[in-house]
Amino acid sequence: MKYIVTFALIWMLCSCNTDYTKGGKQNFDALHSSANVQLILPDTIEIYNPYQVNEYSPYDSSFSYKLFYYANATCPSCLAVINELGKNSDSLLQKKIQIIVMCFSDNIFESFKFYSERGDFRQMAFPFYFDNKESLEKLNPKIDFQSEILLLDNKNRVIRGYNQSEVPFDKLLTL
């Protein structure tokens, strides 16, 4: 049993191979350098809609604001953030705030689909988007996506970023 717990702990720490200082930039610099930059979304995204909800386009300008999260689909801490977004998705939808969870993965999203279909995530009012070619970062070199949830305006321009564990949902609901 001790070996199983040790293995699970090591797996969880290593499975999220996200580099938080990518390109030598510190994560908190992204808050200022990305402001007013328009987010360009890949043409090759796949919509994954396990909850059969409305398939809102990521370009839908009828939403006042958008929360954008670029997540590693195999990272346990990223999956916990997705669960937190799901928990708040209904109230955000009522306030015309769209949640865009775009995932990247090197295992063709099979584990993500497995967790979703098994019921490990809270049901979300929005579909997921898969970046099959991991092209989002190439299209947006001025934006640092690592551990950030971006607040966008209705034209997909970055307003600011939030640390993934500190999104002020209560304040967002008053926008």
Phi and psi restraints in degrees (value plus and minus 20) as a CYANA .aco file:
   2 LYS   PHI     -80.9   -40.9
   2 LYS   PSI     -57.1   -17.1
   3 TYR   PHI     -89.6   -49.6
   3 TYR   PSI     -56.1   -16.1
   4 ILE   PHI     -86.1   -46.1
   4 ILE   PSI     -64.3   -24.3
   5 VAL   PHI     -83.9   -43.9
   5 VAL   PSI     -63.0   -23.0
   6 THR   PHI     -82.3   -42.3
   6 THR   PSI     -65.2   -25.2
   7 PHE   PHI     -81.6   -41.6
   7 PHE   PSI     -64.3   -24.3
   8 ALA   PHI     -82.2   -42.2
   8 ALA   PSI     -61.3   -21.3
   9 LEU   PHI     -84.7   -44.7
   9 LEU   PSI     -64.9   -24.9
  10 ILE   PHI     -83.8   -43.8
  10 ILE   PSI     -61.8   -21.8
  11 TRP   PHI     -80.8   -40.8
  11 TRP   PSI     -64.4   -24.4
  12 MET   PHI     -84.1   -44.1
  12 MET   PSI     -58.6   -18.6
  13 LEU   PHI     -91.0   -51.0
  13 LEU   PSI     -54.5   -14.5
  14 CYS   PHI    -111.7   -71.7
  14 CYS   PSI     -40.5    -0.5
  15 SER   PHI     -90.5   -50.5
  15 SER   PSI     -44.6    -4.6
  16 CYS   PHI    -116.5   -76.5
  16 CYS   PSI      66.7   106.7
  17 ASN   PHI    -109.2   -69.2
  17 ASN   PSI      34.1    74.1
  18 THR   PHI    -112.5   -72.5
  18 THR   PSI     109.2   149.2
  19 ASP   PHI    -113.1   -73.1
  19 ASP   PSI      89.9   129.9
  20 TYR   PHI    -100.9   -60.9
  20 TYR   PSI     -25.6    14.4
  21 THR   PHI    -141.3  -101.3
  21 THR   PSI      19.7    59.7
  22 LYS   PHI     -74.9   -34.9
  22 LYS   PSI     111.3   151.3
  23 GLY   PHI      48.6    88.6
  23 GLY   PSI      -2.0    38.0
  24 GLY   PHI      60.1   100.1
  24 GLY   PSI     -24.6    15.4
  25 LYS   PHI    -105.3   -65.3
  25 LYS   PSI     119.4   159.4
  26 GLN   PHI     -99.3   -59.3
  26 GLN   PSI     129.2   169.2
  27 ASN   PHI     -77.0   -37.0
  27 ASN   PSI     -61.3   -21.3
  28 PHE   PHI     -89.5   -49.5
  28 PHE   PSI     -39.0     1.0
  29 ASP   PHI     -86.1   -46.1
  29 ASP   PSI     -46.2    -6.2
  30 ALA   PHI     -83.3   -43.3
  30 ALA   PSI     -46.9    -6.9
  31 LEU   PHI     -80.2   -40.2
  31 LEU   PSI     -59.6   -19.6
  32 HIS   PHI    -111.2   -71.2
  32 HIS   PSI     -60.2   -20.2
  33 SER   PHI     -94.0   -54.0
  33 SER   PSI     -41.1    -1.1
  34 SER   PHI    -113.4   -73.4
  34 SER   PSI     -28.7    11.3
  35 ALA   PHI     -79.9   -39.9
  35 ALA   PSI     116.8   156.8
  36 ASN   PHI      48.6    88.6
  36 ASN   PSI     -13.6    26.4
  37 VAL   PHI    -103.2   -63.2
  37 VAL   PSI     112.7   152.7
  38 GLN   PHI    -100.8   -60.8
  38 GLN   PSI     109.6   149.6
  39 LEU   PHI     -97.4   -57.4
  39 LEU   PSI     106.8   146.8
  40 ILE   PHI    -124.3   -84.3
  40 ILE   PSI     103.6   143.6
  41 LEU   PHI    -116.8   -76.8
  41 LEU   PSI     124.9   164.9
  42 PRO   PHI     -85.6   -45.6
  42 PRO   PSI     130.0   170.0
  43 ASP   PHI     -95.6   -55.6
  43 ASP   PSI     -37.1     2.9
  44 THR   PHI    -119.4   -79.4
  44 THR   PSI      -1.3    38.7
  45 ILE   PHI     -90.8   -50.8
  45 ILE   PSI     127.8   167.8
  46 GLU   PHI    -129.3   -89.3
  46 GLU   PSI     115.5   155.5
  47 ILE   PHI    -110.1   -70.1
  47 ILE   PSI     108.5   148.5
  48 TYR   PHI    -136.4   -96.4
  48 TYR   PSI      96.5   136.5
  49 ASN   PHI    -144.9  -104.9
  49 ASN   PSI      52.8    92.8
  50 PRO   PHI     -89.6   -49.6
  50 PRO   PSI     -38.9     1.1
  51 TYR   PHI    -122.3   -82.3
  51 TYR   PSI     -15.1    24.9
  52 GLN   PHI      33.0    73.0
  52 GLN   PSI      27.4    67.4
  53 VAL   PHI    -116.9   -76.9
  53 VAL   PSI     153.5   193.5
  54 ASN   PHI     -76.7   -36.7
  54 ASN   PSI     114.5   154.5
  55 GLU   PHI    -110.7   -70.7
  55 GLU   PSI      58.9    98.9
  56 TYR   PHI     -86.2   -46.2
  56 TYR   PSI     118.5   158.5
  57 SER   PHI     -94.5   -54.5
  57 SER   PSI     122.9   162.9
  58 PRO   PHI     -84.9   -44.9
  58 PRO   PSI     -34.1     5.9
  59 TYR   PHI    -116.9   -76.9
  59 TYR   PSI     -14.6    25.4
  60 ASP   PHI     -81.6   -41.6
  60 ASP   PSI      96.5   136.5
  61 SER   PHI    -113.1   -73.1
  61 SER   PSI     -14.5    25.5
  62 SER   PHI     -97.3   -57.3
  62 SER   PSI     -33.8     6.2
  63 PHE   PHI    -104.1   -64.1
  63 PHE   PSI     121.0   161.0
  64 SER   PHI     -88.8   -48.8
  64 SER   PSI     -62.3   -22.3
  65 TYR   PHI    -160.6  -120.6
  65 TYR   PSI     146.7   186.7
  66 LYS   PHI    -159.7  -119.7
  66 LYS   PSI     122.5   162.5
  67 LEU   PHI    -124.7   -84.7
  67 LEU   PSI     103.6   143.6
  68 PHE   PHI    -135.8   -95.8
  68 PHE   PSI     105.7   145.7
  69 TYR   PHI    -148.3  -108.3
  69 TYR   PSI     101.7   141.7
  70 TYR   PHI    -121.3   -81.3
  70 TYR   PSI      87.1   127.1
  71 ALA   PHI    -137.7   -97.7
  71 ALA   PSI     122.1   162.1
  72 ASN   PHI     -94.9   -54.9
  72 ASN   PSI      97.7   137.7
  73 ALA   PHI     -89.1   -49.1
  73 ALA   PSI     -28.2    11.8
  74 THR   PHI    -131.8   -91.8
  74 THR   PSI     -14.5    25.5
  75 CYS   PHI    -111.5   -71.5
  75 CYS   PSI      99.3   139.3
  76 PRO   PHI     -78.6   -38.6
  76 PRO   PSI     -60.7   -20.7
  77 SER   PHI     -90.3   -50.3
  77 SER   PSI     -52.4   -12.4
  78 CYS   PHI     -86.0   -46.0
  78 CYS   PSI     -58.5   -18.5
  79 LEU   PHI     -86.4   -46.4
  79 LEU   PSI     -53.2   -13.2
  80 ALA   PHI     -86.0   -46.0
  80 ALA   PSI     -57.4   -17.4
  81 VAL   PHI     -85.5   -45.5
  81 VAL   PSI     -61.6   -21.6
  82 ILE   PHI     -80.3   -40.3
  82 ILE   PSI     -59.4   -19.4
  83 ASN   PHI     -82.3   -42.3
  83 ASN   PSI     -60.7   -20.7
  84 GLU   PHI     -85.8   -45.8
  84 GLU   PSI     -60.6   -20.6
  85 LEU   PHI     -82.5   -42.5
  85 LEU   PSI     -61.3   -21.3
  86 GLY   PHI     -81.5   -41.5
  86 GLY   PSI     -58.3   -18.3
  87 LYS   PHI     -81.5   -41.5
  87 LYS   PSI     -51.8   -11.8
  88 ASN   PHI    -122.8   -82.8
  88 ASN   PSI     -17.7    22.3
  89 SER   PHI     -86.7   -46.7
  89 SER   PSI     -58.2   -18.2
  90 ASP   PHI     -84.3   -44.3
  90 ASP   PSI     -65.1   -25.1
  91 SER   PHI     -89.6   -49.6
  91 SER   PSI     -53.6   -13.6
  92 LEU   PHI     -87.8   -47.8
  92 LEU   PSI     -59.4   -19.4
  93 LEU   PHI     -80.7   -40.7
  93 LEU   PSI     -61.0   -21.0
  94 GLN   PHI     -82.2   -42.2
  94 GLN   PSI     -50.3   -10.3
  95 LYS   PHI    -112.1   -72.1
  95 LYS   PSI      -7.4    32.6
  96 LYS   PHI      41.9    81.9
  96 LYS   PSI      20.2    60.2
  97 ILE   PHI    -135.1   -95.1
  97 ILE   PSI      96.9   136.9
  98 GLN   PHI    -106.3   -66.3
  98 GLN   PSI     122.4   162.4
  99 ILE   PHI    -126.0   -86.0
  99 ILE   PSI     105.3   145.3
 100 ILE   PHI    -137.3   -97.3
 100 ILE   PSI      87.3   127.3
 101 VAL   PHI    -124.0   -84.0
 101 VAL   PSI      89.2   129.2
 102 MET   PHI    -128.2   -88.2
 102 MET   PSI     105.0   145.0
 103 CYS   PHI    -128.6   -88.6
 103 CYS   PSI     127.4   167.4
 104 PHE   PHI    -143.8  -103.8
 104 PHE   PSI     134.0   174.0
 105 SER   PHI    -182.2  -142.2
 105 SER   PSI     133.9   173.9
 106 ASP   PHI    -125.0   -85.0
 106 ASP   PSI     -11.4    28.6
 107 ASN   PHI    -139.6   -99.6
 107 ASN   PSI       7.1    47.1
 108 ILE   PHI      38.1    78.1
 108 ILE   PSI       9.6    49.6
 109 PHE   PHI      46.2    86.2
 109 PHE   PSI      -7.7    32.3
 110 GLU   PHI     -84.3   -44.3
 110 GLU   PSI     -62.6   -22.6
 111 SER   PHI     -87.4   -47.4
 111 SER   PSI     -58.2   -18.2
 112 PHE   PHI     -81.4   -41.4
 112 PHE   PSI     -65.9   -25.9
 113 LYS   PHI     -83.4   -43.4
 113 LYS   PSI     -58.6   -18.6
 114 PHE   PHI     -81.7   -41.7
 114 PHE   PSI     -69.1   -29.1
 115 TYR   PHI     -81.8   -41.8
 115 TYR   PSI     -60.2   -20.2
 116 SER   PHI     -85.1   -45.1
 116 SER   PSI     -67.7   -27.7
 117 GLU   PHI     -91.6   -51.6
 117 GLU   PSI     -44.2    -4.2
 118 ARG   PHI     -98.0   -58.0
 118 ARG   PSI     -34.2     5.8
 119 GLY   PHI      73.2   113.2
 119 GLY   PSI       0.6    40.6
 120 ASP   PHI     -94.2   -54.2
 120 ASP   PSI     -38.8     1.2
 121 PHE   PHI    -123.8   -83.8
 121 PHE   PSI     129.6   169.6
 122 ARG   PHI     -87.5   -47.5
 122 ARG   PSI     124.7   164.7
 123 GLN   PHI     -81.9   -41.9
 123 GLN   PSI     113.0   153.0
 124 MET   PHI    -129.5   -89.5
 124 MET   PSI     128.1   168.1
 125 ALA   PHI    -100.3   -60.3
 125 ALA   PSI     -18.2    21.8
 126 PHE   PHI    -152.8  -112.8
 126 PHE   PSI     132.5   172.5
 127 PRO   PHI     -96.7   -56.7
 127 PRO   PSI     151.3   191.3
 128 PHE   PHI    -119.6   -79.6
 128 PHE   PSI     137.8   177.8
 129 TYR   PHI    -144.9  -104.9
 129 TYR   PSI     114.9   154.9
 130 PHE   PHI    -127.9   -87.9
 130 PHE   PSI     106.4   146.4
 131 ASP   PHI    -111.6   -71.6
 131 ASP   PSI      64.8   104.8
 132 ASN   PHI     -81.0   -41.0
 132 ASN   PSI     -49.9    -9.9
 133 LYS   PHI    -125.9   -85.9
 133 LYS   PSI     -13.4    26.6
 134 GLU   PHI      28.0    68.0
 134 GLU   PSI      29.6    69.6
 135 SER   PHI    -120.4   -80.4
 135 SER   PSI     -26.1    13.9
 136 LEU   PHI     -79.1   -39.1
 136 LEU   PSI     -66.7   -26.7
 137 GLU   PHI     -86.9   -46.9
 137 GLU   PSI     -52.9   -12.9
 138 LYS   PHI     -88.0   -48.0
 138 LYS   PSI     -56.0   -16.0
 139 LEU   PHI     -95.3   -55.3
 139 LEU   PSI     -39.9     0.1
 140 ASN   PHI    -150.0  -110.0
 140 ASN   PSI      45.7    85.7
 141 PRO   PHI     -86.6   -46.6
 141 PRO   PSI     -38.7     1.3
 142 LYS   PHI    -105.0   -65.0
 142 LYS   PSI     -26.5    13.5
 143 ILE   PHI    -130.3   -90.3
 143 ILE   PSI     109.9   149.9
 144 ASP   PHI    -119.2   -79.2
 144 ASP   PSI      92.6   132.6
 145 PHE   PHI    -109.2   -69.2
 145 PHE   PSI     -29.9    10.1
 146 GLN   PHI     -84.9   -44.9
 146 GLN   PSI      99.9   139.9
 147 SER   PHI      38.6    78.6
 147 SER   PSI       1.4    41.4
 148 GLU   PHI    -133.6   -93.6
 148 GLU   PSI     123.2   163.2
 149 ILE   PHI    -129.5   -89.5
 149 ILE   PSI     101.6   141.6
 150 LEU   PHI    -114.2   -74.2
 150 LEU   PSI     116.0   156.0
 151 LEU   PHI    -114.0   -74.0
 151 LEU   PSI     102.4   142.4
 152 LEU   PHI    -134.3   -94.3
 152 LEU   PSI     134.9   174.9
 153 ASP   PHI    -104.3   -64.3
 153 ASP   PSI    -194.0  -154.0
 154 ASN   PHI     -92.9   -52.9
 154 ASN   PSI     -26.6    13.4
 155 LYS   PHI    -128.1   -88.1
 155 LYS   PSI      -2.7    37.3
 156 ASN   PHI      44.7    84.7
 156 ASN   PSI      10.3    50.3
 157 ARG   PHI    -112.4   -72.4
 157 ARG   PSI     118.6   158.6
 158 VAL   PHI     -90.7   -50.7
 158 VAL   PSI     106.4   146.4
 159 ILE   PHI    -113.4   -73.4
 159 ILE   PSI     -68.2   -28.2
 160 ARG   PHI    -187.9  -147.9
 160 ARG   PSI     151.0   191.0
 161 GLY   PHI    -137.0   -97.0
 161 GLY   PSI     132.7   172.7
 162 TYR   PHI    -142.3  -102.3
 162 TYR   PSI     123.8   163.8
 163 ASN   PHI     -80.7   -40.7
 163 ASN   PSI     117.5   157.5
 164 GLN   PHI     -79.3   -39.3
 164 GLN   PSI     -41.2    -1.2
 165 SER   PHI    -118.5   -78.5
 165 SER   PSI     -17.5    22.5
 166 GLU   PHI    -151.5  -111.5
 166 GLU   PSI      17.1    57.1
 167 VAL   PHI     -93.1   -53.1
 167 VAL   PSI     102.8   142.8
 168 PRO   PHI    -102.9   -62.9
 168 PRO   PSI      57.1    97.1
 169 PHE   PHI     -77.7   -37.7
 169 PHE   PSI     -57.8   -17.8
 170 ASP   PHI     -82.2   -42.2
 170 ASP   PSI     -58.5   -18.5
 171 LYS   PHI     -93.6   -53.6
 171 LYS   PSI     -56.4   -16.4
 172 LEU   PHI     -82.7   -42.7
 172 LEU   PSI     -52.8   -12.8
 173 LEU   PHI     -92.0   -52.0
 173 LEU   PSI     -29.6    10.4
 174 THR   PHI    -122.0   -82.0
 174 THR   PSI     -16.9    23.1
